[in-house]
């Protein structure tokens, strides 16, 4: 049976990132990936890519080794250009 719940089974439902600067994070991911945002106070905002939601949390410490998140992109050259244009740095070429 292919229901809405079965399609969501074993997929990312929500992911949260600790960030140092909410505004900077929103600016980067908005420009590079096209995410939209809903603010919930000065230290938290939710992001959405139109299918999945997550959050940026600035109330806790930012530590190395955060979650690994794989983002799908059908045109890697275009995505890499958008990331660089938004101020990102490609540290390991595809």
Secondary structure, DSSP 8 states (H G I E B T S, - for coil): ---HHHHHTTS--EEEEE-S-HHHHHHHHHHHT--EEEE-STTEEEEE-SS-EEEEE-SS---SS--------S-HHHHHHHHHHTT---SS--
